[in-house]
Amino acid sequence: MELSAVLTPAGEGGYVAFNPETGTTTQGETVEEALANLREATELYLEEFPLVTSGRALLTTFQIAVHA
């Protein structure tokens, strides 16, 4: 099963990893560690709450105006 991962730098160092399909979130000191932790957390989540998918996730970006 292929799922999405969104990684953002953590303020205290390392990365926060989020899976939008399940809502699972974790962290790690490196990208690899954050992804490994997210994989484990998501697998555990899916054991209790199986995922019913209706297609693949779409990731895009958008811009907003920034007021000074």
N, C-alpha and C positions, 0 to 999 in steps of 0.2 A: 504494500500500500504506500503510495506516495502522498506525503502531506507537506504543508507549508511551514516555514520557520522564518520569523522576523527577529533579527538580532539588532539590539541597540547598545551602544556603549553605556556602561553603568557609571554613575557619578563617582563611586568609590574605587573604580577600576574593574576590569573584566567586562563581561557582557550579560545582558538580560536576553533570554530567548523565549519567544512566545509562539504558540501554535494556534492560529486563528480558528481552525476547524473544531478544536476541542476546548480551547480556552486555557490549556495548560501553559504554565509559565515557570521558568527556572533560571538559573544563572551559572556562570563558570568564569574562570580566570582567562581562558582563551576561547576563540571561536569553536575549536574542536571540542573542548570540554563542555561548553554551553550546549552545543548540539547533542553530544552524548547524553548529557543530563536531561535535555528535552526529550530525546528519544525514549529514555527510560521512563520518565514521568508520563509521557503520552501512552506508552505501551501499558503501563499500570492503569491509567485512566480508562483505556479502551477495554480492559478486562472486565471492568464493572459497567461501563456505559458504551456499548457498541455504537459505532458511527454509521449512520445512514447517510450516504452521500448522493447528491443529485448531479454531480459533475465536478470538474476540477476548479480549484480556487483561481481567481484572477487577481493578480497583484499589479497595481498601477500607482501613479503618483499624481498629485495636483498641487497647484500653487495658490497662495493667498497673498493679499496685499499686507505689507508690514508697515504700521504707522509708527513713526518715531516719537 
